[in-house]
Structures are given as structure tokens and as C-alpha cells.
Amino acid sequence: MNEQKEQQNDFVIIGENIHATRVVKRSGVRGHVFDNGVEAVKYKVNDEIRYLRVPDHFTETQPYQQGNLKHFMIAVWKGVNGNSNDIDEAVEYIRYEILRQEKSGANYLDLNVDEASYNLDEQKTYMKWLVQSVEKISTIPISIDSSNPDIIEAGLSVYNAKQGRALLNSVALERIETLSLAIEHNARVIVSAASESGMPNSASERLENVAKIVDISLSRGIEPNDIFIDPLIFPIGVDPTYGVHVLDSIRMIRQKYGADLHITGGMSNISFGLPKRKLVNDVFVRMAIEAGIDSGIVDPTQTNIEDVMLINMELHWAKLVKNLLLGNDEFATSYISAFRSGELE
């Protein structure tokens, strides 16, 4: 019990929600239509209902046509391009999410604007606005998340680090030059298990790639405690071996590096495409912690580490999920059957 308590207290939570890919359903509980036909994302602050209104041009986008509202994409667009009322709406919506993440125990706020535009200059402008807006509100540091080093640099260039050093998410062997940004801006860094040419196909490939990028990071003066290794977590619904691969790689990485470095990752990726995703996410986080992970990119309002460590793994639903994650339930047949029969309720 004491070991479990220590694990949850030491777990570094990188709050994943302030991200341009996030969606809510137009027809869901957070969707709202005013009498004049204008749609909005509904949220509540201190029992007061508030609204993030959808700009007209968003109704022409594919996500909207598919019944979704990319709410943080909307907030960022309004913050940069809107009038004073739009900017106020955007800032208040972001404030709402920051406070939720902080209250739920986040140690970092992961910011991503990649899908807010296809234009690099616009993406850089959006990232700068978001970093500056978040920093005025947040009490915890940021994680700047992008696949493009130019967008990461834009964010780091305006961050004043009053809340703490930034986390750079992420560096890969194919873009190793991004390490120079971490050094220049005194940022901690997430390094990926991807190779120079693609994604790993096994635990051993992950370890091989991690060893290369960690050696480079250390040789350039990055301190071990400032390195977060992302072994890369893929959806178990795509390939039944993905869970075993990542869990084995976590054990191998921890065995090689001991407690000097951190291990993290996008934990909710594992459940993509499956029903009752929270059940899969929570059991996976539990198994990953037991394997040696000490950080995660998670939504802390949905995944509570203390609750995760208290899961009774002998319960029927937990056994089903564990079986799925260990690759013993091809095509998730047993898990989906249990969902359809109501066994997961």
C-alpha cells in the first residue's frame, strides 16, 4: 500500500486537454443552439452556464458536418481573430479548462495548435497567443506540443517561465535538431521512441531507438531528470500486440536507466476506437505504472491516479481489460461482447 501511495504521489501528470484536436458532439450535453440558430459549446463555472459560440465559418468545416465541434480550435481562433467579445469568450473558456486540469492534479498543461491551421505562420501565431494567455492564468508550467519545431520555438519564445520550466513535447531521431530548443530555452524534454524512418514495431525496437536519442540528449548536456521518454502508445484495437509491446518496452527502459529518467506517453491512445474507453485507459495506466512508467499525458479530470491504483484487478471487467491489453483478446471480441451485453456497466 505504501509503495502504491508513493507511485501515485510521484506520478507526473501532463494534462492533455488544451489541444486543437479535442471535440464535443453538437448533439451532446455540451452542445447548445440559441433561438437565432447560433451554436455554442456549453460549460459551467460555479453553477453558472456559459457559452463558447461557434463562428459562422466553422459550420463549413468537416468536423462540424460530421456532428463535432473542435472547441479548443474555436477558442484559439476567436482569441486571435475575434472582436473583444470573442477574445473574452476564448480566454474564459481556456481559463475554465486550466482550472479543471489544475484542480485534478495536473503538473503540466499540454498545449497543441497543430490542427488549428494548415498555415505555419498562423500556427505560430496561435501558439504564441495560447502560451501567453495560459501563462496569465495558470499556476503550473506548460508543455508545448507539436510535430513542428518552428511551432515549438514560437511557443517557447514567449514563455516567461514564471510558473516553472517548460516541457518540450517532443524530440525524435528524425528531428533531433529540436533538442537545441530545449537547451536554448532551458526546457525539460519528451523524447520519442520513433526511429529516423518510422514507428517501432516491437519493444526491442523501442529500446534501441530510445537508447540512441537518450545518448544524444545526455551528450548535449540535458540532465537525466529532465528527460521524459515516450515509448509510443498505439491503439490496442488496431493490433492486439500493441499493449504488450509498450508494457514490455517500459520495463526494459526502466531496467536500463533506473530511476534517473522519466517515462511518459499519451495514455488514452491505447483505447482509441473502443467503447467504454475510460475502463481501458484506467487499467492500462495501472499496468503501465506497475511496469515502471512515472508520468502520463492524460486528462486528469477523467483519470485519477489514486483511483487507478485502487482498482480491484480481480473484478470481471478489469480481467477482461487486462486480457485485452495483454493481447489475449483478438479483435477485442470478448471485451466488445461484454460491452454489448451490459457487463461493463
N, C-alpha and C positions, 0 to 999 in steps of 0.2 A: 504493500500500500504506500509506504514512504517513497519507494522508487517511482511509482506511478505519479505521485504528487510532485516529485522533483521533475519528472519528464514534462508534465503539463506546465509547470512554472517556468521552465527553461525554453519552452516552445516559442519560436519567433513567428508571429502571425503577420503576414503581408496581406493586408486587406485588398481584395481583388475587384471591388465593385465600381470604382470610378473609372469606367472603361467604355469606350465608344461602341463596343460590340453588344453591350447589355440591352436586353429587350424586355418589354412588358406587353401583354396582349391587349389589343384595342378593346376586345370584348370582355377582358378580365376585370377583376375587382379594382384595379388601379387605372383602368381606362374610364374616361368621362367625356360626355358630349353635352355642350351647352345648348340652350334653346336656339341660338343662332347657327348651330351646326359646327362650331369650332370644337375641335377635340383637345383633350388635355390629359396629362398624367397626373393622377390624384395622389396626394400623400398627406400625412397627418403630423403636425407638430403641436405638442401639448393639447391634444384633443381638438385642435383647430384644423379643418380641412383646407389644404392649399393646392394650387394648380400650377403645373408647368404646361403652358399652352403650346400646341403644335403649330409651327409656322406653315403657311399655305404650301410652300414648295415641297415640304416633307410628305405631303399626301400623294406626290407623284413618284415617290421612291419605291423600290421593290419591296423592302421590308414592310412598308405601310400597306401596300397592295396585298401582302401575304398575311395581314392582320396583326402586324407587330409595330411597336413604337420603340425606336432606339433612343431611349430617354437621355442618356448622357451625351450622345451625339447632338441631340436637340439642345441640351443645356449649353454645351460648348459653343455651338453655332450662335445661339442667342447672345451669349456672353461677349462674343467677338463682333457680331454683325448687327445686333439688335439695337433698338432705341433704349432709352433709360429704363423703361418698364421691363423690357425684355432682359436687360442686364440684371436688374434686381431679381427677377424670377429665376434666372440662371444661378446667380450667387446663392439665393436662398435654397434652391434645390440641392446644390452641391454642399451647402452647409448642413442640410438635413442628413445627407449620406455620410459626411465626415463624422458627425456626432454619433450616428448609429454605429459606425465602424469603431470609433474610439471607445464608446461605451461597452462594446462587445469584446474589447481586449486587443484590438489591432496594435501592432508595434510600428508598422509602416502603412502608408496608403499608396497603392499601386496605381499610377496614372498612365492611361494609354489613349491616344487620339488617332491612331493609325487609320481607322476606318472613317474618320470624320471628313476626310477629303482624299482625292487621288493626287492633289497638287502639293508638292513638297513645301513650297513657301507657305501655303495655307496650313499645312500640318504643323510646321514650325511655329507659326503664329498662334495656332490653337494650343499647342503645348506650353508656350510661354504664358499665355493668358491663364491656363489652368493651373500651372505651377504657382503663379503669383496670387491667384485667387485662393487656392487651397492654403497657401502659406499664411495668409492673413487670418485664417480661421482655425487651422489645425494646431494641436499641441504635440503632435508626433511627426517624425520626418517622413519624407516621400520616397517612393520607389519610382523611378522614371523608366517606363516600359515601352520599348519599341523595337522593331526589327531593323530600323534605320538609324545608324549612328548620328546622322545630321539632326534628327528629331530629338534624340537623347541629348546631344550637345546644346540644342536650343533650350531645353528644359533646365539643364544644369547651369547654363549661363546666367539665368535669372534667379536661381535659388540661393537664398542668403544663409541657409543652414542654421537659422536660429533655433529650430526645433531639433536639430541634430544632423549628422552627416547623411547625405542621400545614399540610396541604394540604386545601383545601375543595373537594369534588367533588359538585355543581358549581353554577354560576350560569348561568341562562338569561334571555333577554329577558322571558320570561313570569313570572319570579320574580326580578326584578332586585334586589329588597329584600334578597336573600341576601348581596349584596355588603357590607352593613353588618356582617354577622357576621365576614367576613374582616377588616374594618377594626378592629372591636372586639377581636378575638382575635389580631390580628397574624398572620393566616394567609395563606399563598400560596393561589392560587385557580385552578381549572379553569373556563373559560368555554366555553359551548356554542354551536355554530353554528345552534341552533334559532331560529326566529322567535318572535314573540309569539303566533302562532296555530298553529304546527305544525313539521313537519320539512322541511328543504330538499330540493328536487328536482334540484338541479344544483350544479356548482362555483361558478357566479356567485352563486347564492342564498346559498351558504355564506359566501362572501366578504362579501357585503352584510350579512348578519347578524353576522358576526364583527366587521366594522368598527364597527357600532353598539355592540356590547357592549364592545369594547376601548376605544372613545372614552369610554364612560360610566365604565369601570373606571379609566382614566387620570385622568379629570376628578375622580374621588373620592379620588385620592391613592394608588392601587395602583401600585407600581413595575413597569415593564415586565418585569423579570426575575422577578417574582412571578406573572406571568400565563402560564397554560398554556391554549392554545387547543385545543378538541376539535372537529374538523371533522365529527364524527359518522360512524361507520363502520357500514354496514349489510351484511347477508349477500349475498354475490355470487350465491348460489343462488336468491335471490328475484328479482333483476333484474340482467342482465348488465352494465348500465351503472354499477352502484354502485361498482365498483372504480375505473373511470376518473374518476368524479365526485370521489371523495375524493382520489385521487392528484393530479388537476388542482388541486383546492382547496388542497392542501398547498403546491404550487408557487406558487400565486397569493398565499397568505398569507405565505409566506416572502419572496416578491418585494416585497410591500407593507411588511412590518415588519422585514426583515433578520434579524439575529441577536438582536435585543433581547428578543423574546418566545419562549416555548417553544410547540411544537406536540406534542400528545399524542393519545391516543384508545384506546378498547377494541379492541385489535388482533385478538383472537380472534373478534370479532363477524363478521368477513369470511367465516369458514369455516363458520358455523352451518348444520347440516343436510347437510354434505358428508362423504364418507368421507376417511380419512387427513387429518384436519384440520391436523395439525402441518405437513405439507408446504405446505399453502396458507398457513397462518399465517407460516411462516418466509420464504417467498418474498415474501409481502405486506410483512412488516416490512422486508426488504431493499429492496424497491421504494419503500416509504414513506420510508426513511432517505435513499435517493438523491434522492427528491423534496423532502426538507427537514425531515422530522419529526426531533425530537431527544429524544423521550420516548414512552413507551407504557405503557398499563395491560395488563400481560402476566403470565403465570405464568413466572417466570424459571427454575423447575425444568424447564420444557419448552422454552422459547425462550431460547437462549443467543445473545447479540448477536454475540459473537466468531465463533461457528459460522455464524450467519446471514450475516455479511459475507464468509465464506469459501466460500459456496455457488458452485459452478460453474454459472452460469446457462445454459451451453451443453448441459448434460445434458438428456436427453429428458424426464425428469419435470419439471425446472424450466421447460423451454419450455412444456410442457403447462399448468402452473400459471400462468405468465406470460400465456399466451394467454387463459386463463380470466379472469384479473384485468383484462385489457385489453378485455374484452367481446367477444372473438372466438370464444367457445365457448358459444353459446346453449344454455340449459338444462343446461350443463356436460356435454354429450353426450360429447365426446372424453375429458374427464377421467374421467368415470364409467366409460366403456368401458375405459379404460386400467386403472382400478382393478379392474374385474371380470376382466380378462384377466391380472392379476398384474404388469402393467408398473410399478406403483408400489411394489412390494415392495423 
